[in-house]
């Protein structure tokens, strides 16, 4: 006997299948009404109104308004051409009332029969127009959604192409991953070797969706160009702050958090600037330390901000993990936050055992296990190991 979860899954798949088939049929009926006459559904819809009147004439009174049901079905199949069925229904109703007057021999009933006929026609016209207009608007919205989904899929592929997955130098290995909770988002990371120097960063644009992804692309283009010209994290962070401050001029209250760093591969010196981004760990000899407990204000708050350079020397075997707030603020179905402490414990436990993408994959699985299998916010992880 299938368990309750299996029954729910089966019913869900059945409902989704019926919904997809109905959607396909309704969209097809809007475009190709002529081909519906070659299908049984089209013929049933075409003759449903005469059939409803035949049933009405044969069974008096009848408990169900089959005429309204027939008109709804005709409008579902033929859309605006369903109004011809409504006109046919009015003609059938008039003939039926005329035959009833002739049968009972009461010409004085004509005014009341005409009034009843007008009420019926008005009701059928309103029902038909409501069904047609509702379906036309739904089809237009569905077409817009399909185009938007295609555009978002293309934007997601473009956004994914902005950053590589890994970088391996003689003494440094770096890899990163990004998972957006929507099709596109505002998280980003960047790395670029310049001679014996390695520039890299992790950041987060406030918000989600298309607007955040556009700002993310602007930031990525900036750090890509400036990263070729300077290895000073304070200079790059300051220039980026002035650019984004002028970009939105405080109109939306947006801001960007970023951890920008440069590393000398030969000496192991790491210089970095943390602007509103304190999320990072240093793993050294099995001991976990917070990389940037104090940070500068985020970018875009004010144009003239002072940023500070911090530095440390990495030793062989040291590892660094950077991440955005989507990792430690991941919510469980009960609303419990994962927290940076538990994420750090996983990093300390598995960092010495796993390499690169394997470690990031394990951390991603840990986050998803906490949330129940979905990302509740854009989540980016970056791992660096000094050999």
C-alpha positions in Angstrom: 0.0 0.0 0.0 1.6 3.3 -1.0 2.4 5.7 1.8 0.7 9.1 2.2 3.7 11.0 0.6 3.5 8.7 -2.5 -0.2 9.3 -2.9 0.3 13.1 -2.6 3.1 12.9 -5.2 0.9 10.9 -7.6 -2.0 13.3 -7.2 0.3 16.2 -7.8 1.7 14.7 -11.0 -1.8 13.9 -12.2 -3.0 17.4 -11.5 0.0 18.9 -13.2 -0.5 16.7 -16.3 -4.2 17.6 -16.5 -3.3 21.3 -16.1 -0.7 21.1 -18.9 -3.1 19.3 -21.3 -5.9 21.8 -20.6 -3.5 24.7 -21.1 -2.2 23.2 -24.4 -5.8 22.7 -25.6 -7.0 26.2 -24.7 -4.0 27.8 -26.3 -4.3 25.7 -29.5 -8.0 26.4 -29.7 -7.3 30.1 -29.8 -4.9 29.9 -32.7 -6.4 27.1 -34.9 -10.2 27.1 -34.6 -10.6 25.6 -38.1 -8.7 22.4 -37.2 -11.1 21.8 -34.2 -13.8 20.7 -36.6 -11.7 17.7 -37.4 -11.7 16.6 -33.8 -14.6 15.1 -31.7 -14.3 17.9 -29.2 -15.0 20.5 -31.8 -18.1 18.7 -33.0 -19.4 18.1 -29.5 -19.0 21.8 -28.8 -20.7 22.7 -32.0 -23.8 20.6 -31.4 -23.9 21.1 -27.6 -26.4 23.9 -27.8 -29.0 22.1 -30.0 -28.5 19.1 -27.8 -29.2 21.1 -24.7 -32.4 22.5 -26.1 -33.5 19.1 -27.2 -33.0 17.8 -23.6 -34.8 20.9 -22.3 -37.8 20.3 -24.7 -37.9 16.6 -23.8 -37.6 16.9 -20.0 -39.6 19.7 -18.4 -38.6 20.9 -15.9 -34.9 19.9 -15.9 -32.7 20.4 -12.8 -29.5 21.7 -14.6 -29.1 24.7 -16.9 -27.5 22.7 -19.7 -27.7 25.7 -22.1 -25.3 27.8 -20.0 -23.0 24.8 -19.7 -23.1 24.3 -23.5 -22.3 27.9 -24.1 -19.4 27.8 -21.7 -18.0 24.8 -23.5 -18.5 26.4 -26.9 -16.7 29.5 -25.9 -13.8 27.5 -24.3 -13.3 25.7 -27.6 -14.1 28.4 -30.2 -13.4 31.6 -28.2 -15.1 34.6 -29.9 -16.8 32.3 -32.5 -18.7 30.9 -29.5 -20.9 34.0 -29.8 -22.5 32.2 -32.8 -23.6 29.5 -30.4 -25.0 32.2 -28.2 -27.0 33.6 -31.1 -28.2 30.1 -32.0 -29.2 29.6 -28.4 -31.3 32.8 -28.6 -33.0 31.6 -31.8 -33.7 28.1 -30.3 -35.1 29.7 -27.2 -37.4 32.0 -29.2 -38.7 29.1 -31.3 -39.3 27.0 -28.2 -41.3 29.8 -26.6 -43.3 30.4 -29.8 -44.2 26.7 -30.0 -45.2 26.8 -26.3 -47.6 29.7 -26.9 -49.1 28.0 -29.9 -49.5 24.8 -27.8 -51.4 26.5 -24.9 -53.3 28.9 -27.2 -52.6 32.0 -25.1 -51.5 34.9 -27.3 -51.7 37.3 -24.3 -48.6 35.6 -22.9 -46.4 37.1 -25.6 -45.2 40.1 -23.6 -44.1 37.9 -20.7 -42.4 35.4 -23.0 -40.6 38.2 -24.8 -39.4 39.5 -21.5 -38.2 36.1 -20.4 -36.5 35.6 -23.7 -34.6 38.9 -23.4 -33.5 38.0 -19.8 -32.2 34.6 -21.0 -30.4 36.2 -23.9 -28.8 38.8 -21.7 -27.7 36.1 -19.2 -26.2 34.0 -22.0 -24.4 37.0 -23.6 -22.9 38.0 -20.3 -21.7 34.5 -19.6 -20.2 34.0 -23.1 -18.4 37.4 -23.0 -17.0 36.7 -19.6 -15.6 33.4 -20.6 -14.2 34.7 -23.9 -12.6 37.8 -22.4 -11.2 35.9 -19.4 -9.6 33.3 -21.7 -8.2 35.9 -24.1 -6.6 37.8 -21.3 -5.2 34.6 -19.8 -3.8 33.6 -23.2 -2.1 37.0 -23.6 -0.6 36.8 -20.1 0.5 33.2 -20.8 2.3 34.3 -24.0 4.0 37.2 -22.1 5.1 34.7 -19.4 6.5 32.4 -22.0 8.5 35.2 -23.6 9.7 36.4 -20.2 10.8 32.9 -19.2 12.8 32.6 -22.4 14.4 36.0 -21.7 15.2 35.0 -18.2 16.7 31.7 -19.3 18.9 33.6 -21.7 19.8 36.1 -19.0 20.7 33.3 -16.7 23.0 31.7 -19.2 24.7 35.1 -19.8 25.1 35.6 -16.1 26.6 32.2 -15.6 29.1 32.9 -18.3 30.4 36.0 -16.5 32.4 33.9 -14.0 34.6 30.9 -14.3 34.3 27.9 -11.9 37.9 27.5 -10.8 41.5 28.8 -11.0 44.6 26.8 -10.4 48.0 28.4 -10.0 51.3 26.8 -8.9 50.6 27.5 -5.2 46.9 28.7 -5.1 43.7 26.8 -5.9 40.5 28.7 -6.0 36.9 27.5 -6.9 33.5 29.1 -6.5 29.8 28.3 -7.0 26.7 30.4 -7.2 23.0 29.4 -6.9 20.3 32.0 -7.4 16.9 31.4 -5.7 15.3 33.1 -8.8 16.2 32.7 -12.4 18.7 35.6 -12.0 20.0 37.4 -9.0 22.4 39.8 -7.4 25.2 37.5 -6.0 28.5 37.6 -7.8 32.1 36.4 -7.5 35.2 37.2 -9.6 38.8 36.0 -9.8 41.6 36.9 -12.2 45.3 36.0 -12.1 47.6 39.0 -13.0 51.1 37.7 -13.1 52.0 36.3 -9.7 49.0 38.2 -8.2 45.5 36.9 -7.9 42.5 39.2 -7.6 39.2 37.9 -6.4 36.0 39.0 -4.8 32.6 37.9 -3.5 29.7 40.3 -3.3 25.9 40.7 -3.0 23.7 43.3 -4.5 20.7 44.1 -2.3 17.6 42.5 -3.7 16.8 39.7 -6.1 15.6 39.3 -9.7 16.3 41.3 -12.8 17.2 44.7 -11.2 19.7 43.0 -8.9 21.2 41.0 -11.8 21.7 44.2 -13.9 23.5 45.9 -11.1 25.5 42.7 -10.6 26.6 42.8 -14.3 27.6 46.4 -13.9 29.8 45.6 -10.9 31.3 42.6 -12.7 32.2 44.6 -15.7 33.9 47.2 -13.4 36.0 44.8 -11.4 36.9 43.0 -14.5 38.3 46.2 -16.1 39.8 47.7 -13.0 41.3 44.4 -11.9 43.6 44.5 -14.9 44.9 47.9 -14.0 45.3 47.8 -10.2 46.0 45.3 -7.4 45.0 47.7 -4.7 41.7 46.5 -3.1 41.1 49.9 -1.4 41.4 51.8 -4.7 39.1 49.4 -6.6 36.5 49.4 -3.8 36.6 53.2 -3.5 36.2 53.7 -7.3 33.4 51.2 -7.4 31.6 52.9 -4.5 31.7 56.3 -6.3 30.4 54.7 -9.5 27.5 52.9 -8.0 26.6 56.0 -5.8 26.3 58.1 -9.0 24.5 55.3 -10.7 21.4 55.3 -8.5 22.0 58.6 -6.7 20.2 57.3 -3.5 16.9 57.0 -5.3 16.3 53.4 -4.4 18.4 53.0 -1.3 20.3 50.1 -2.9 23.7 49.0 -1.6 26.3 46.4 -2.4 28.4 44.3 0.0 31.7 43.1 -1.3 34.9 41.4 -0.1 37.6 42.3 -2.5 41.1 40.8 -2.1 44.5 40.5 -3.9 47.0 37.8 -3.1 50.7 37.5 -3.8 51.2 33.9 -4.8 54.9 33.9 -3.9 54.8 35.5 -0.5 51.3 34.4 0.5 50.3 38.0 1.5 46.6 38.6 1.3 45.3 42.2 1.2 41.6 42.8 1.3 38.9 45.3 1.8 35.6 44.2 3.3 32.8 46.7 2.5 29.7 45.6 4.4 30.8 41.9 3.9 32.1 40.2 7.0 31.2 36.7 5.9 34.4 34.6 5.7 36.5 32.0 7.5 40.2 31.2 7.7 41.1 27.6 8.4 44.6 27.2 9.7 46.0 24.1 11.4 42.4 22.9 12.1 41.5 26.1 13.9 38.7 28.3 12.5 38.9 32.0 12.6 36.6 34.8 11.3 38.3 36.4 8.4 36.8 39.9 8.6 35.0 40.5 12.0 35.0 44.2 11.4 34.1 45.7 8.0 33.6 49.0 6.3 30.2 50.3 5.2 28.7 48.8 2.1 29.0 50.4 -1.3 26.5 52.9 -2.5 25.5 54.3 0.9 27.4 57.5 0.3 29.8 58.7 -2.4 32.6 59.7 -0.2 33.4 56.8 2.0 36.8 55.8 3.4 37.7 52.1 3.1 40.5 50.4 4.9 43.1 47.9 3.8 43.6 44.8 5.9 46.2 42.1 5.3 47.5 38.8 6.5 50.1 36.3 5.4 48.8 32.8 4.5 50.8 29.7 5.4 50.9 26.6 3.3 47.8 24.6 3.9 45.7 27.6 4.9 42.2 27.7 3.5 39.7 30.5 3.1 35.9 30.2 2.7 33.9 33.3 1.6 30.1 33.3 1.2 27.1 35.5 0.9 24.3 35.9 3.4 22.2 33.3 1.5 24.4 30.6 3.1 24.2 31.4 6.8 20.7 33.0 6.5 19.3 29.9 4.9 15.9 29.2 6.5 14.5 25.8 7.4 10.8 25.1 6.8 10.2 26.2 10.4 12.0 29.5 9.8 15.2 28.6 11.7 18.3 30.3 10.3 21.3 28.1 9.6 23.8 30.5 11.1 27.5 31.1 10.2 28.7 29.0 13.2 27.2 25.8 11.9 28.5 26.5 8.4 31.9 27.2 9.8 31.9 23.9 11.7 31.2 22.0 8.5 34.0 23.9 6.8 36.4 23.0 9.7 35.4 19.4 9.6 35.5 18.8 5.8 38.1 21.3 4.7 41.1 19.1 5.4 39.4 16.1 3.8 37.8 17.5 0.6 39.3 19.5 -2.2 37.8 22.4 -4.2 34.5 21.7 -5.8 33.9 18.6 -3.6 34.0 20.8 -0.5 31.7 23.3 -2.1 29.3 20.6 -3.1 29.2 19.2 0.4 28.5 22.7 1.8 25.8 23.2 -0.7 24.2 19.9 0.2 24.4 20.9 3.9 22.6 24.2 3.2 19.9 22.5 1.1 19.4 19.8 3.8 18.6 22.6 6.2 16.2 24.4 3.9 14.4 21.3 2.7 15.9 21.2 -0.8 15.4 24.8 -2.0 17.6 27.9 -1.8 15.8 30.6 0.2 18.2 33.3 -1.0 20.9 33.8 -3.5 23.9 31.8 -2.3 27.5 32.1 -3.3 30.6 30.2 -2.0 34.2 30.7 -2.7 37.1 28.5 -1.5 40.8 29.3 -1.7 43.6 27.0 -0.6 47.3 28.0 -0.4 49.7 25.2 -1.0 
